[in-house]
Amino acid sequence: MSGKKTKAARAKKQKKQSKNKLDKKRKTGLFIVSLLIIAIVGILTYNLTNKSQNTKPNKHHKANISNNTSIISCKRSPLFPKRHGLNPPYAIDLRQGTEFRGLRIIEAKRNGKTLQLPGWDSYGFLGLYTLDDKGNIYTAPMPYVSININPPNEQNRILKVDSGTGEMYVFMQLPSETPPNAKNPFGVIGLEFDCETKSLYATSVAGSTYKNESGKIFQINPSTKAIKDTYKNLDVMGITIFHGKTGKRIYIGLARKPEIYSIGLNENGGFKDDLRYEFSLENVPGGSNVKAHRMLIKDNIMTLKTREFSYSLISASVSMRIIYKFKYNPANDKWEFLELQSDNPNAHLNNNL
């Protein structure tokens, strides 16, 4: 009997020892699993943190990118052409001559449809244009042919074509020292929209004479029509905006000289007091005494469509003939001459909308 109890006690003891060993193994396994989970979580946390740090904007890198590229465009095509049966892309037709007055929208393809809404011919002949981020078109009257068609007192104003309706109306009249007159019938010439500050820029030679320069460059808030800043006593034709090595600048084609200058812009789009000479159109192979009327910078290439200009209708009515191209060199913040081109027969068509 005693032997049986001893045997049972041993079995019970062995069973308890086995259970303890099993519990110990389980605890050890759980401990190891916990360590592995902690390690995995740690690795994931490190990777996510590192990835987050790597994807944060690098201010220095961002500045380098913007310093060497043209302004990213937010400009949009107007909505109304499609509502009138035209298919994009479109081109804007501001042809000089006697075929028609005002503005036309043309499908940018062979035998494309043409649109000219009522009222578009009531402002006579028009000059350059720009678009904004909503697809509104801004343009201005230009007395190419006759002051009877474009009277001096109707110059120095900006016209707007509403993106939704296509209605053209006087957006605003710009101030001048003296109003346009028969000796200088010109007002607004250059227009540009800046996507970063939502500013509309306009150049005007109103009030200037052959001897006296009193033109202005205006920075305008298109939402309120408020003039935010003015650069005075400078006659300018074409304008465009570009981020270079030294920051954001507005590039201008002078009306009195075949020269390109630039002015720095502050963070609000206002003008700095740092007018800078860039280059002359006479000092390149085949260059001449022409003025940069239409200016465009894309992919570090500046394209200048030029014309003769001397504040008279005769020279103003001469069609643009020569296109100048320059390439930006970020190493020295200079523009290097590339080539001259003859203006093509369809020069009356501006860039596609």
C-alpha positions in Angstrom: 0.0 0.0 0.0 2.9 2.3 1.0 4.6 1.6 -2.3 1.5 2.6 -4.3 1.3 5.9 -2.4 5.0 6.6 -3.1 4.5 5.8 -6.8 1.5 8.1 -7.0 3.3 10.9 -5.2 6.2 10.6 -7.6 3.9 10.7 -10.6 2.1 13.8 -9.2 5.5 15.5 -8.6 6.6 14.7 -12.1 3.4 16.0 -13.5 3.8 19.2 -11.5 7.4 19.6 -12.7 6.4 19.1 -16.3 3.7 21.7 -16.0 6.2 24.1 -14.5 8.6 23.5 -17.3 5.8 24.0 -19.8 4.7 27.3 -18.1 8.3 28.4 -18.1 8.7 27.7 -21.9 5.4 29.5 -22.6 6.6 32.5 -20.6 10.0 32.4 -22.4 8.2 32.2 -25.8 5.9 35.1 -24.9 8.9 37.1 -23.8 10.7 36.4 -27.0 7.6 37.3 -29.1 7.2 40.5 -27.1 10.8 41.4 -27.8 10.3 40.7 -31.5 7.2 42.9 -31.6 9.0 45.7 -29.8 11.9 45.4 -32.3 9.5 45.4 -35.3 7.6 48.4 -34.0 10.9 50.2 -33.4 12.1 49.5 -36.9 8.8 50.7 -38.5 8.7 53.8 -36.3 12.3 54.6 -37.4 11.5 54.1 -41.1 8.3 56.1 -40.9 10.1 58.9 -39.1 13.0 58.9 -41.5 10.6 58.9 -44.5 8.6 61.8 -43.0 11.8 63.8 -42.6 12.9 63.0 -46.1 9.6 64.1 -47.6 9.5 67.4 -45.7 10.1 70.4 -48.0 13.7 71.3 -48.2 13.7 75.1 -48.3 17.2 75.3 -49.8 16.4 72.7 -52.4 13.1 74.3 -53.3 14.8 77.6 -53.7 17.3 76.1 -56.1 14.5 74.7 -58.2 12.6 77.9 -58.4 15.7 79.9 -59.0 16.4 78.3 -62.3 13.0 77.8 -63.8 10.3 80.1 -65.2 7.2 80.8 -63.1 4.9 77.8 -63.0 1.8 78.9 -64.9 -1.7 78.8 -63.3 -3.2 80.5 -66.4 -6.3 78.7 -67.7 -8.3 78.8 -70.9 -11.6 80.6 -70.9 -14.8 78.6 -70.6 -17.0 80.4 -73.1 -15.4 79.1 -76.4 -16.4 75.6 -75.6 -20.0 76.7 -74.8 -20.1 78.2 -78.3 -19.0 75.0 -80.0 -15.2 75.4 -80.2 -12.9 72.6 -79.2 -9.6 73.3 -77.3 -6.8 74.2 -77.7 -7.6 77.7 -78.8 -5.6 80.6 -80.2 -6.4 84.3 -79.8 -6.4 86.4 -83.0 -5.5 90.1 -82.6 -4.5 90.6 -86.2 -3.5 94.0 -87.4 -5.0 95.3 -90.6 -8.4 96.0 -92.0 -9.9 92.5 -92.0 -11.7 92.9 -88.7 -11.4 94.8 -85.4 -11.3 93.6 -81.8 -10.7 90.0 -80.8 -11.4 86.5 -82.2 -11.0 83.0 -80.8 -9.9 80.3 -83.2 -9.5 76.6 -82.8 -5.8 75.9 -83.0 -6.0 73.5 -85.9 -6.3 73.6 -89.7 -9.7 75.1 -90.8 -10.6 75.5 -87.1 -13.8 77.3 -86.1 -13.7 81.1 -85.4 -15.6 82.9 -82.7 -16.2 86.7 -82.4 -19.0 87.6 -80.0 -21.0 90.8 -80.3 -19.3 93.8 -78.8 -15.8 92.6 -79.4 -15.2 95.0 -82.3 -16.5 98.0 -80.5 -13.1 98.9 -78.9 -11.2 99.2 -82.2 -7.9 97.4 -82.6 -6.4 95.6 -79.6 -2.8 94.9 -78.5 -1.4 92.2 -76.3 -3.2 90.1 -73.8 -2.8 87.9 -70.8 -4.9 85.3 -69.0 -5.5 84.8 -65.3 -6.1 81.7 -63.1 -9.8 81.7 -63.9 -9.5 82.0 -67.6 -10.4 85.7 -67.9 -8.7 87.5 -70.8 -7.1 91.0 -70.2 -6.2 93.1 -73.3 -6.0 96.8 -74.2 -6.9 99.0 -77.2 -4.0 99.9 -79.5 -4.2 102.6 -82.2 -2.5 100.7 -85.0 -4.2 102.3 -88.0 -6.1 105.5 -87.1 -7.0 107.6 -84.0 -10.5 107.8 -85.5 -10.9 104.1 -84.8 -8.9 104.2 -81.6 -9.3 107.8 -80.2 -6.6 108.9 -77.7 -9.2 109.5 -74.9 -10.2 105.8 -75.1 -6.7 104.5 -74.6 -4.8 103.7 -71.4 -7.4 101.4 -70.3 -7.5 97.6 -69.7 -10.3 95.5 -71.2 -11.5 92.3 -69.7 -13.2 89.3 -71.4 -15.2 87.3 -68.8 -14.2 83.6 -68.8 -17.7 82.4 -68.4 -19.8 84.7 -70.5 -17.3 86.0 -73.0 -18.5 89.6 -72.4 -15.8 92.3 -73.1 -15.9 95.4 -71.1 -13.7 98.2 -69.7 -12.0 96.7 -66.6 -10.3 99.8 -65.5 -8.8 103.2 -66.6 -5.2 103.7 -65.6 -3.9 107.1 -64.4 -1.3 109.1 -66.3 0.5 112.5 -66.0 -1.3 113.7 -69.1 -3.8 111.8 -71.2 -2.9 110.2 -74.6 -3.1 112.6 -77.5 -2.4 112.8 -81.2 1.3 113.1 -80.7 1.4 110.0 -78.5 -1.9 108.1 -78.9 -0.6 105.1 -77.0 -1.6 103.9 -73.5 -1.4 100.4 -72.2 0.9 98.1 -74.1 2.2 95.2 -72.1 0.2 92.9 -69.8 1.2 90.0 -67.6 -0.5 87.9 -64.8 1.6 86.6 -61.9 0.3 83.3 -60.5 2.2 83.5 -57.2 0.8 86.9 -56.0 -2.3 86.9 -58.2 -1.1 90.3 -59.5 -1.9 91.8 -62.9 0.9 93.9 -64.4 0.4 96.6 -67.1 2.8 98.8 -68.8 1.7 102.2 -70.1 3.4 105.0 -72.1 0.5 107.4 -71.7 1.6 111.0 -71.1 5.1 110.5 -72.5 6.4 112.6 -75.4 9.2 112.0 -77.8 11.5 113.8 -75.4 10.0 113.2 -72.0 9.6 109.8 -70.5 6.8 109.4 -68.0 5.5 105.9 -68.6 4.7 103.5 -65.7 4.4 99.9 -64.8 1.4 99.1 -62.6 0.9 96.2 -60.2 -2.9 95.7 -59.9 -5.0 93.5 -57.7 -7.5 92.2 -60.3 -10.1 91.3 -57.6 -10.4 94.8 -56.2 -8.9 96.8 -59.1 -6.6 98.5 -56.6 -3.2 99.7 -57.8 -0.8 98.1 -55.3 2.5 99.5 -56.6 3.8 101.7 -59.5 7.2 101.9 -61.1 7.4 105.4 -62.6 9.2 107.3 -65.4 10.0 104.4 -67.6 8.4 103.6 -71.0 8.0 99.9 -71.4 6.5 97.7 -74.0 6.6 93.9 -73.4 6.9 92.3 -69.9 7.3 88.8 -68.5 8.2 87.3 -65.1 11.0 84.8 -64.3 12.8 83.3 -61.2 16.5 83.6 -61.7 19.5 83.0 -59.5 19.0 86.2 -57.6 15.2 85.8 -57.2 12.0 86.7 -58.9 12.2 89.5 -61.5 10.0 91.2 -64.0 11.8 91.5 -67.4 10.9 94.5 -69.5 11.4 95.6 -73.1 12.1 99.3 -73.3 10.0 101.4 -75.7 12.8 103.9 -76.4 15.8 101.6 -76.7 16.4 98.1 -78.1 17.3 96.9 -74.6 16.0 94.5 -72.0 16.1 95.4 -68.3 14.7 93.7 -65.2 13.3 94.8 -61.9 13.3 92.6 -58.7 9.9 91.8 -57.2 9.3 91.4 -53.5 7.2 88.7 -51.8 4.1 90.7 -52.4 4.8 91.3 -56.0 5.9 95.0 -55.5 8.8 96.6 -57.3 12.3 96.7 -55.8 14.6 99.7 -56.5 17.1 97.7 -58.5 16.6 98.3 -62.2 19.1 96.1 -64.0 20.4 96.1 -67.5 20.3 92.7 -69.1 21.3 93.0 -72.8 20.8 95.0 -76.1 19.1 93.7 -79.2 21.6 95.6 -81.3 24.6 93.9 -79.8 23.9 90.4 -81.2 24.7 89.0 -84.6 22.1 90.4 -87.0 20.5 92.6 -84.3 18.9 96.0 -84.9 17.1 98.9 -83.4 13.8 97.2 -82.7 11.8 97.0 -79.4 10.7 93.8 -77.6 6.9 94.0 -77.9 5.9 90.5 -76.9 8.0 88.5 -74.3 7.8 84.9 -73.2 10.1 82.8 -71.0 9.6 79.0 -71.0 12.1 76.3 -70.1 14.8 79.0 -69.5 14.4 80.3 -73.1 13.4 83.9 -73.6 11.5 84.6 -76.8 11.1 88.2 -77.9 8.9 89.3 -80.8 10.0 92.7 -81.8 8.7 95.7 -83.7 9.7 99.2 -84.6 8.3 101.8 -82.3 8.6 105.6 -82.1 5.2 106.8 -80.7 3.7 107.2 -84.2 1.0 105.3 -86.0 3.2 104.7 -89.1 5.9 102.7 -87.2 3.3 101.1 -84.9 1.4 99.7 -87.9 4.5 97.9 -89.2 4.1 94.2 -88.5 6.5 92.4 -86.2 9.3 90.9 -88.2 12.2 89.4 -86.1 12.1 87.0 -83.2 15.1 87.0 -80.8 15.9 84.0 -78.6 18.1 83.9 -75.5 18.9 81.2 -73.0 19.3 81.7 -69.3 22.7 80.6 -67.7 22.1 80.1 -64.0 25.8 79.9 -63.3 26.3 83.6 -64.0 22.7 84.8 -63.9 23.0 86.0 -67.5 21.1 85.6 -70.8 23.0 84.2 -73.7 22.0 84.9 -77.3 20.8 81.8 -79.3 19.3 82.9 -82.6 17.2 85.2 -84.7 14.1 84.0 -86.6 11.9 85.6 -89.1 8.3 86.0 -87.8 6.0 83.5 -89.5 3.0 84.5 -91.6 0.6 83.6 -88.7 2.2 86.0 -86.3 -1.2 87.6 -85.7 -2.1 84.5 -83.7 -0.9 84.6 -80.1 0.2 81.5 -78.2 -2.5 78.9 -77.7 -4.8 79.5 -74.9 
